[in-house]
Structure formats: C-alpha cells, structure tokens
C-alpha cells in the first residue's frame, strides 16, 4: 500500500481518503500514540512511491 506511486493531487478527495485511512491504521496498530503527531511522509508517498527521509517523531 505504501510503495505504490501516485500522481494524485493533494487536493483530491481520493488522496485525502488514502491519507485518512493510513492515519487510522497507524493509530489502530499503535494505540499508545493517542494524539501524537504523525510525520506527513509516513502517510503520503512520493511520485516513485518510496520516500527515503522520514521526519523524526516529536512528542
């Protein structure tokens, strides 16, 4: 699911749905996160589908 390239606009509803579902999956898999901010790179993907740099998680 994450290593899939996309040329969707960040303004598209489909892109927003993908990001929302990814955030929900992460929160479900890590219930101790509560409302911790999730790095945007973790729930979006580049044109190649592979992002080598993830922002550090800030608590």
N, C-alpha and C positions, 0 to 999 in steps of 0.2 A: 504494500500500500504506500510506503514512503518512497521507495525507489522508482517511482513512476513519474516520468517527465510530464509537465503540464504547461500549456500556453494559455491557461485561463487568466483572465484579468482579475486582479484583486478586488475589483468592484462587482464581479459577477456573483450571482446568488449561489451557483454551484460551488465556486471556490469557498465562499463563506460557509456553506454546508459542510464541506470537507474539513475545514479548519475546526468548526464547532464539534464535529464528530471525533476528531483526533484529540481535542482537549478533553472531551468526555471520557474517551478511552483511557487517557493518561490519568485522569482523576480517579476513575474506577479501579485501575490497576495499582494506584498509589494513594489510598485513602488518607494517609497521614499528611499528604501535601496540603490538605484543606484549601486555602485560597492563595497558596504560594504562586507567584507569577511564573508562567511557563515561557521559556525563550521562544520567540516567534519562529526561529529557524527550526524548532522541533516540530511544529505543526504546519509548516509550509514547506515547499520544496522548490528548488531552482529549476530552470529550464531543462537541465540534464537529469533532474530527479535525485541528485546526490549533492549534499552540502557537506563540505569538509570542516567548516567552522561553526561551532555552536556557542552562543553566548553563555557565560557562566551563570548558574542559577543563583539568584540573590534572595536571601531570606530576611 
